[in-house]
Amino acid sequence: MTFPAAVRPPASFVLLLGAMAALPAVTTDLYLPSLPDVARDLETSAALVQATITGVLIGGAVGQILIGPLSDRFGRRAPVLIGISVHIVASLLAAIAPSIIPLLALRVIQGVGNSAAMVSAMAVIRDRYSGAGASVILSRLMLVVGVAPLFAPTVGGLIAHLWGWRANFTVLAILGLILLLVVARALPETHPPERRVARGLAGTARSYGVLLADRQFMALALLPGLGLGALISYVAGSPFVLREGYGLSENAFALLFAINGAGLVLGSQVNASLVRRFEPLKIIRVAIPLAMLLAAVLVVVAATGAGGLVALMTPLWFMLAVNALVPPNASALALTRHGERAGTAAALIGAMQAGVAGVVSPMVGVLGGDAVAMATVILGAVAAAFVVLVVATPAYRRGGETPAGEPA
């Protein structure tokens, strides 16, 4: 059963799905302030340490491709319970990783486990909501997910200061165990047996084939990935840009990270109000060009050094806030096109989101890891999103706002 946007879901329902969706973000952000320390302790390069962020995303992309069809076949609960269990084991092993290569491998495995929580949360939303209603829920979800960038680096920095950076992985295992118990007790099964499809390998391939052949679905599914690519470029680059480039302490970095996280949360909550008045695609077609303009300003400030840290952070804050309007609307529109295979569709959206971000964000390290590199990669990701929006969706065509959310 689906419910219209006017129906407000229980706060506990949103909180539970938000906790599931936030697990990858917490896994990514908790030890961000310690990245330079990890590089020194494991005697490795900044680029390889940044790759531990990418590893979670790549693992998430692969995991979602595998888990999405399983959730359509076996329901939403079983895959997430197994996935969180994988996360717990990988976190405990990461806490004792002897070098960077095992740590990278375990981060990929963490991403695979986390992906089950993300896929299930998205699919549960599509099981109960559609269109603007789904966009509202996804935006409310961002309020919960946004707590991760607000508090995780601060908590992670404190943990690292007291017990070292490895303790952050022990904490991730404990958080996973708590979430596992809560999900086992409280997550409803929204995909009953009579709606499940036992596709098998060939059927799964056909289901993905239907999605891949839908041009608008693929375009809408790509937009959140490019948006996340811009965000993760900031996430992965900021510890080196701000701590080493501007000399910020762990605590100062965590505070600044929280301020920028507030912009992300604010943008998502503004979107929850906007979708009650405007079509989701209308919001996207304004948000992406504005984000591109702010990213261009960010590049100029980074290249010239004018205004110092405050001048750099100002356009970045507004860009993150505006960029937060894109993923929930694009994801909701894409899911609406294929409600009969919501788990598989959510998996492909999530896999593209994690995969594209995983490919884009390492470019910060490749280009030098400084403020100019970070700003350039952010601009490139947002500009690519604008091209996709223009070429492959009806966003700028007369009367084309609503059809993007309708099945092909």
Solvent accessible surface area in square Angstrom, and as a share of the most:
residue,aa,sasa,rsa
1,M,163,0.73
2,T,70,0.41
3,F,65,0.27
4,P,85,0.53
5,A,28,0.22
6,A,85,0.66
7,V,63,0.36
8,R,173,0.63
9,P,24,0.15
10,P,83,0.52
11,A,86,0.67
12,S,80,0.52
13,F,16,0.07
14,V,17,0.10
15,L,111,0.55
16,L,16,0.08
17,L,0,0.00
18,G,0,0.00
19,A,39,0.30
20,M,0,0.00
21,A,3,0.02
22,A,9,0.07
23,L,8,0.04
24,P,27,0.17
25,A,25,0.20
26,V,28,0.16
27,T,1,0.00
28,T,7,0.04
29,D,7,0.04
30,L,4,0.02
31,Y,3,0.01
32,L,0,0.00
33,P,0,0.00
34,S,0,0.00
35,L,0,0.00
36,P,5,0.03
37,D,37,0.19
38,V,0,0.00
39,A,13,0.10
40,R,151,0.55
41,D,78,0.41
42,L,21,0.11
43,E,158,0.71
44,T,31,0.18
45,S,55,0.36
46,A,42,0.33
47,A,56,0.44
48,L,71,0.35
49,V,0,0.00
50,Q,11,0.05
51,A,29,0.23
52,T,0,0.00
53,I,0,0.00
54,T,18,0.11
55,G,6,0.05
56,V,4,0.02
57,L,16,0.08
58,I,65,0.33
59,G,0,0.00
60,G,6,0.06
61,A,14,0.11
62,V,79,0.45
63,G,0,0.00
64,Q,9,0.04
65,I,60,0.31
66,L,111,0.55
67,I,21,0.11
68,G,0,0.00
69,P,15,0.09
70,L,81,0.41
71,S,0,0.00
72,D,5,0.02
73,R,100,0.36
74,F,103,0.43
75,G,0,0.00
76,R,2,0.01
77,R,67,0.24
78,A,45,0.35
79,P,14,0.09
80,V,0,0.00
81,L,41,0.21
82,I,117,0.59
83,G,4,0.04
84,I,0,0.00
85,S,43,0.28
86,V,52,0.30
87,H,0,0.00
88,I,25,0.13
89,V,88,0.51
90,A,2,0.02
91,S,0,0.00
92,L,90,0.45
93,L,85,0.42
94,A,0,0.00
95,A,14,0.11
96,I,127,0.65
97,A,2,0.02
98,P,107,0.67
99,S,44,0.29
100,I,14,0.07
101,I,113,0.57
102,P,46,0.29
103,L,0,0.00
104,L,32,0.16
105,A,53,0.41
106,L,23,0.11
107,R,0,0.00
108,V,53,0.31
109,I,76,0.39
110,Q,0,0.00
111,G,1,0.01
112,V,46,0.26
113,G,1,0.01
114,N,2,0.01
115,S,2,0.01
116,A,0,0.00
117,A,0,0.00
118,M,50,0.22
119,V,0,0.00
120,S,0,0.00
121,A,0,0.00
122,M,18,0.08
123,A,0,0.00
124,V,0,0.00
125,I,0,0.00
126,R,30,0.11
127,D,5,0.03
128,R,75,0.27
129,Y,8,0.03
130,S,41,0.26
131,G,19,0.19
132,A,36,0.28
133,G,3,0.03
134,A,1,0.01
135,S,0,0.00
136,V,5,0.03
137,I,3,0.01
138,L,10,0.05
139,S,0,0.00
140,R,72,0.26
141,L,7,0.04
142,M,40,0.18
143,L,82,0.41
144,V,28,0.16
145,V,21,0.12
146,G,0,0.00
147,V,71,0.41
148,A,5,0.04
149,P,15,0.09
150,L,36,0.18
151,F,118,0.49
152,A,7,0.06
153,P,1,0.00
154,T,63,0.36
155,V,69,0.39
156,G,0,0.00
157,G,3,0.03
158,L,102,0.51
159,I,13,0.07
160,A,14,0.11
161,H,147,0.66
162,L,98,0.49
163,W,180,0.63
164,G,30,0.29
165,W,16,0.06
166,R,72,0.26
167,A,21,0.16
168,N,0,0.00
169,F,1,0.00
170,T,56,0.33
171,V,38,0.22
172,L,3,0.01
173,A,5,0.04
174,I,92,0.47
175,L,71,0.36
176,G,0,0.00
177,L,88,0.44
178,I,93,0.47
179,L,15,0.08
180,L,34,0.17
181,L,111,0.55
182,V,67,0.38
183,V,0,0.00
184,A,46,0.36
185,R,220,0.80
186,A,57,0.44
187,L,4,0.02
188,P,46,0.29
189,E,62,0.28
190,T,12,0.07
191,H,12,0.05
192,P,37,0.23
193,P,95,0.60
194,E,143,0.64
195,R,100,0.36
196,R,70,0.25
197,V,68,0.39
198,A,78,0.60
199,R,47,0.17
200,G,33,0.31
201,L,161,0.80
202,A,64,0.50
203,G,5,0.05
204,T,28,0.16
205,A,62,0.48
206,R,162,0.59
207,S,3,0.02
208,Y,25,0.10
209,G,32,0.31
210,V,65,0.38
211,L,0,0.00
212,L,101,0.50
213,A,87,0.67
214,D,10,0.05
215,R,146,0.53
216,Q,44,0.19
217,F,0,0.00
218,M,44,0.20
219,A,5,0.04
220,L,0,0.00
221,A,0,0.00
222,L,46,0.23
223,L,0,0.00
224,P,0,0.00
225,G,0,0.00
226,L,13,0.06
227,G,4,0.04
228,L,33,0.17
229,G,0,0.00
230,A,0,0.00
231,L,34,0.17
232,I,11,0.06
233,S,0,0.00
234,Y,5,0.02
235,V,6,0.03
236,A,3,0.03
237,G,0,0.00
238,S,0,0.00
239,P,0,0.00
240,F,17,0.07
241,V,4,0.02
242,L,1,0.00
243,R,44,0.16
244,E,108,0.49
245,G,62,0.59
246,Y,86,0.33
247,G,61,0.58
248,L,36,0.18
249,S,65,0.42
250,E,34,0.15
251,N,116,0.60
252,A,39,0.30
253,F,0,0.00
254,A,2,0.02
255,L,115,0.57
256,L,27,0.14
257,F,2,0.01
258,A,19,0.15
259,I,85,0.43
260,N,2,0.01
261,G,4,0.04
262,A,43,0.33
263,G,0,0.00
264,L,13,0.06
265,V,16,0.09
266,L,93,0.46
267,G,4,0.03
268,S,0,0.00
269,Q,31,0.14
270,V,65,0.37
271,N,0,0.00
272,A,0,0.00
273,S,62,0.40
274,L,48,0.24
275,V,6,0.03
276,R,100,0.37
277,R,188,0.69
278,F,87,0.36
279,E,69,0.31
280,P,5,0.03
281,L,0,0.00
282,K,75,0.32
283,I,12,0.06
284,I,0,0.00
285,R,67,0.24
286,V,97,0.56
287,A,3,0.02
288,I,3,0.02
289,P,41,0.26
290,L,78,0.39
291,A,1,0.01
292,M,49,0.22
293,L,111,0.55
294,L,31,0.15
295,A,0,0.00
296,A,37,0.29
297,V,67,0.38
298,L,0,0.00
299,V,32,0.18
300,V,90,0.51
301,V,23,0.13
302,A,15,0.12
303,A,65,0.51
304,T,92,0.54
305,G,50,0.48
306,A,62,0.48
307,G,63,0.60
308,G,32,0.31
309,L,47,0.23
310,V,116,0.67
311,A,28,0.22
312,L,1,0.01
313,M,15,0.07
314,T,65,0.38
315,P,11,0.07
316,L,0,0.00
317,W,60,0.21
318,F,101,0.42
319,M,0,0.00
320,L,2,0.01
321,A,11,0.09
322,V,23,0.13
323,N,9,0.05
324,A,3,0.02
325,L,22,0.11
326,V,3,0.02
327,P,25,0.15
328,P,4,0.03
329,N,0,0.00
330,A,0,0.00
331,S,6,0.04
332,A,0,0.00
333,L,9,0.05
334,A,0,0.00
335,L,0,0.00
336,T,24,0.14
337,R,11,0.04
338,H,13,0.06
339,G,21,0.20
340,E,111,0.50
341,R,35,0.13
342,A,4,0.03
343,G,0,0.00
344,T,0,0.00
345,A,0,0.00
346,A,1,0.00
347,A,0,0.00
348,L,13,0.06
349,I,0,0.00
350,G,6,0.06
351,A,8,0.06
352,M,32,0.14
353,Q,43,0.19
354,A,8,0.06
355,G,16,0.16
356,V,30,0.17
357,A,0,0.00
358,G,2,0.02
359,V,105,0.60
360,V,27,0.15
361,S,3,0.02
362,P,46,0.29
363,M,82,0.37
364,V,0,0.00
365,G,19,0.19
366,V,107,0.61
367,L,93,0.46
368,G,58,0.56
369,G,15,0.14
370,D,73,0.38
371,A,14,0.11
372,V,59,0.34
373,A,4,0.03
374,M,1,0.00
375,A,0,0.00
376,T,56,0.33
377,V,12,0.07
378,I,0,0.00
379,L,47,0.23
380,G,41,0.39
381,A,4,0.03
382,V,4,0.02
383,A,32,0.25
384,A,40,0.31
385,A,6,0.04
386,F,58,0.24
387,V,85,0.49
388,V,25,0.15
389,L,0,0.00
390,V,66,0.38
391,V,86,0.49
392,A,16,0.13
393,T,2,0.01
394,P,8,0.05
395,A,0,0.00
396,Y,98,0.37
397,R,123,0.45
398,R,244,0.89
399,G,57,0.55
400,G,6,0.06
401,E,25,0.11
402,T,68,0.39
403,P,64,0.40
404,A,0,0.00
405,G,5,0.05
406,E,88,0.40
407,P,84,0.53
408,A,110,0.85
